[in-house]
Amino acid sequence: MQKFAQSWLVLDLTDSNFYLGLDDFLSQLPILLFMLIGGVVADRYDRRKLLTWSQYVQAFTAFVLAALVFFDVVTIWHVLALSFISGLGQAFGGPAYQSLLPSLVPRRDLPNAIALNSTQFNLSRILGPLGGTAILVSVGMAACFFLNGLSFFLVVVALLMIKAPVPLPQTGPRRDIMTDLRQGLSYVRHQRLMLTLIVLVVISMALAMPLVTFLPSFAKTVMADAGGTPETRLSFLMVCQGLGAITGALLIGSAGGRFKHMGRILLGVQFAIGLIIMAFGWFTTPLMSYILIFFGGIAFMMLFSMSFSIVQLAVPEELRGRVVSIYMVAVRGGGPIGALIAGYFADIYSAPAVMIFNGALLSLITLGVIASGKGSSLKTI
């Protein structure tokens, strides 16, 4: 709901694709700067407490934004600054959250648990735009941010209800943070599978995620001749994407955990994502847009679930927080950087033109990886 309302707020304040990309970039910049440190911290301290404090930080930013909008004093710089602060909370809460998952289920069920976790996350992508549209129209934009602030306290309550044993912090003599960080980076660098996977994830995020960033622009301008209001069109686009993501997560979950040729399927899905993005930029009629964003949601969630399952299954427990944080930097960092660059060129050319280029480039890179044999470590999975 916050994402839905904040995208409209940025577009109303600036009418610029670049600022949409800049807002995404600044919300993820702390993840690029601090999440690797957050991974070290997650291996040292109580992950549940770290996650709880991250909820308080994000609730604070949501309440402040709600107040600024309610009193009609908000500026684009307020939005950008609060996005950065919220990202700080995620930079330390994210590794703690993802590292906590393996302690809640048996190892054999981990891929299914990751898919189920993705399902509940993407369910919010359906409910959020639907609820956000109704609240935005009936109550106002400030209410969307206020309700989001309240939601973080529900997460705190849920954390208190977890009864499963949580891994204890490291004991004994501790090395300095940079030594621990270098150990995690060294593991990734010398594990060809992990390094290949992270590089591919960065490329995929950088070229694919601008599509999500530009959805408000597509709804407002590209699909302007379609029926309904721009808010309704954006809501439908986000709902279709969420439905697709849930479908993709369920497909992976129903496969029964780790399955044969997971790496080959991952490369095929990445190639398909490029084609879908290219088609989304080319076919701009509402029906085709809704269909393509639905299949894009399926493919993207399959890519994320498979890649994250491989990471969680391969990494040793004592390095989990650090390696997961490196993976999350790739996931959360590649998209905003790509969105910032794509936003700049979208204002010069157009959002559809940039999407056609990004999709074609992603598919060509994937074909190059397959043909050159650089993805051979993935093909063996």
N, C-alpha and C positions, 0 to 999 in steps of 0.2 A: 504493500500500500504506500509506504514511504517512497519507494522507487518510482511508482506511478505518479504520485503527486509532485515529487521533486523534479522529475523530468519536465512536467508541464510548467512548474515554477521557473525553471531555468529558461525554457523556451519563451515564456511570457516576458521575462525580464530582459532577454537579449535577442530573441529571434535569430539565433545563430547555432549552426551545427558544431562550430568550433567550441563554443562554451559548453555544449552537451558533452563533447569529448573531454574538455578540460575538467569538468566536474567529476566525470568518471576517473580521470587520471589522478586527480588530487585525492579522491577517496581511496585509491589503491596505492598512492605513493608511499604512505607509511609502511605498507606491506613490503614494498621493494626495499625500503631503508632499514626496517626493524624486525621483519618477521624471522629472519635467520637468527637474530638474537632471541626472539620469542621462542624459537625451537629449542635453543639451549636452556632457556628458563623453564620450559615445559618438561625438560628432562631432569631438572634440579628440584623443582618445587611442586606442591600439590596442584595438580592440573584442574581440579574442581574449583579451588579457590581462585586460580588465575582466570578461569572462564567466568566466574561470578563477577569479579571486578571489571572484566571487559564489558559485561552487560550494563553495569552502572555507568560506564563512560558513554556507551552508545545511547542509553536512555537520556542522559544529560543533554547530548546534542539534539536529540529529537524534541525534547521539551523546549529548549532554547529556540529552535527553528519554529516551533508552534507558536511561541510567544511573539516572535518577530513578525510572523505572518498575520497573527491575530490583531496586532496593533498597527499593522500596515507600515512598518519601518524597515522591512527586509530589503536588502540589496544583493546583487549577485556575489559580492565579496563576502557577505555573511554566509551565503550558501556554500561557497567554495571553502571557507575557513572551517565551517562545521563538518563538511565532508572529510576534510583532512583529520580533524580531531576524532571523528567516528572511526576512521581508518586506523588510528593509533590503537583504539580498543580492539579492533579485529586483528591487528598485527600480533598481539600477545594472546588473544583469546583463541584465534584460529588454530595454531599448533596444539594448544591444550585440548581443544575440542576434538580434533581429528585423532590425536594420540590417545584419547580416552576410549575411542570406539573399540579397539581390539580387546580391551579389558572387560567389555560388557557381553561378549558372545564367544563361543568356542571358535577356534581358528578356522575349522573347516567351514563354518558358516559365515566367515567374514565377507566374501564377495556378495552374498545375499543380503547381509546387514548393510553394506555400503549402498546397494541398490535400493533397499527399503528406506534408508536415510535420505537418499536422493529423491525418493518418491514423496516423502513428507515435505521436503524442502520445496519441491516443484508444485506441490499442491497449493502452497502459498502463492505461487505465481498465477494460479487460477483464481483463488479467492481474493487475493489482493486487488487486482484490477477491477474485479466485479464490485467488491465492497468499496474500493477507492472511488469508482465512478459515482456510486450512489451517495457516498458521504460527501464527496467534492461538490456535487450538485445540490444536495439537500442541506448540508450543514456548513461546508466550507473547507478550504484547503488546510487550514490550521488544525482541524479535527483529525485529519489523516496523520499528521505528525504527532499529535498528542496521543492518539491511540497506539501508535507505534512505540512511543515512549513507555506507555503502560505495559506493553507486551513483553518488554525485557524482564520485568519483575515476575512474570509467569515462568520465564526460563529459569530464574533464580529458584523459584519454588520447585520446579521440576528437578533441578540439580540436587536439592535437599532430599528429594524423594528417592534418589538412586541408592539402592541397597547393595549393589554388586561391589566387590572389593576393588579399590582403586590402587594402581601401582604406587608404592611409596617413593618419595623423593630419594635421590642418590644419597648414600651414606659414605662415611669415610672421608679421607682428604680429597679436596676438590682442586682441579686445575682451574686456571683462569678462563674466563668466558671465551676469549679468542682461541685458546688451545682447543677447547671443546668444539668450537665452530669449525676450526680447520680440520678436525677429525671427521666431522660430518661431510664437509666439502671433499675431503680426500676420498672418502668412501664412494661418493657419487662419481667422482672423476675416474676412479679405477674400476668401477663396475660398468661395463659397456652397456648392459641392458638399461641400467638406471639413467646413464648419461644420454643415450639415444632417446629414451622415453621423454625425458625432461625437455630436450631440444625440440622434439616434435610437438610437445604440448605448448611450448612458448610460441612456436610458429602458428599452430592452430588457433590459439587464443588471439594473437595479434591480428590475424587476418579474418577470423570469424566473428569475434565479439563486437566489432563496430556495427554489425547488423542490429544487435540489440540496442546499442546506443542510439542508432538512427531511427528506431521505431516511431518516436514522437514526430520526427520530421516527415517520415513516410505517411503517417496518419494525417498530418496537417496539410501537407503540400502535394506530395506525389499522388495521394488518393483523394485529393480535394473534390473531384467530380463525383465521387461515390456518395451514396445516401448516408444520412445520419450525421452526428456531430463528430469533430476530430477526437474528442474524448472517448466516444463510443467505439470509433474505429481502432484507436490505440488499445482500448480494453479488449476488443476481439482479437487483435494481434497477439497481445500478451497471454490471453487465455489459450489461444491455439498453440502458442509456443509451450506453455505450461502443460497442456494436455499431451503434446508430443513428448515432452521430457519425461512425464510420468509413464507413458507407454514404453519409452526406451528403457527406463529403469526397471519396469516390470519384465520386459523381455530378457534383460540381463539376469534379474533375480530368478526367473523361471528356468534359466539354463542350468541351475543346480550348482552354483559355486564356480570354481575354476574349471573351465572346459577346454577342449582341444582347439588348437589353432587360434587361441585368443589374440596373439600378436598379429597374425595375418588378417584376422577380421578387423582389428583396430586400424590397420593401414587402409583397408578397404573402406571403412566408415569415414576415415579422414578424407579420402578421395571423394566420397559421396557428398560430404559437407561442402567441399569446394564447388561442386556442380550445383547444389541447392542454392548456395549464396549467389552464384552467378545467375541462376534462373530467377531468383527473387528480385535482383536488380533489373532484369530484362522484362519480366512479365509483371506489370504493376496494376493489373486489374484486381479488385478486392478479393474475388473468389480464389484466383491463383495465389495471391499473397497469403491468404489464410491457409491454403493447402500446403504451400511451400514452407511456411514458418512452422506448421505442424510437423512435417517430415524433418525439418531442420532441428526441431526440438528432440525428436527421436534419435537422430544421428549424433547430435552433440552430447546427449546424456549417455548414450552407449559408449562414446569415446571417453568421457570423463569416468564413468563407472569402471570400465575395463582398465584404463591406465592407473586409476587409484587403487584398484584391487591388486594389480601387479606390484605396485609400490609397497602396499601394506603386507603382502605375503612374502616379499623378498627381504625386507629390512629387518635386522636384528632388533630386539626390544630395547637394548641399551642405547641405540642410535635413533630410535623411532621418532622422537620429537624433532631432532635436527634434520633428518632426511625428509620427513613429512613437511617441515617448514620450507625446505628447498623446493620441494615439489609444489607447494602452495604459492611460493613466490613466482614460479613459472606460470601457474594457473591464473593467479590473481594479478600478476604484473604484466604479462604479455598483452592482455586485453586492453587495459587503459592506455598503454603506450600506442597500441595499434589504433585505438579510438581517437587519440589526440592527433596522430598523423592523418588518419582518415578524415577527421573533422575539418582539418585545415584544407585538404584537397576537395572535400565535399562542398565547401563554401566557394571554391574557385570553379569547380566543374558542377557536379551534382552528386547527391547521395547514391542514386542508382548506378551512375557511372563508376563510382568508387567500389561499390559492391560487386559489379561485374568484374572489375580488375582484380579485386581481392580473391574472389572465388576461383577465377582462372589460375591465379598464381598459386593458391593453395593446392589445387588439383595437380598442377604441373610439378610442384615441389614433391608431392607424395609419389607421383610416378617416377621422379628422379631418384628418390630414396629407394623405391622398389627395384628399379633397373640397375642402380649402382651397387646394390648389395649392402648399403650402409645400415639397412634395417634388418640385417640377418639375425641379430640377437633377438629381435622381436619375433621373427618367423619361427624360432625354435620353441616358443611357448605354446 
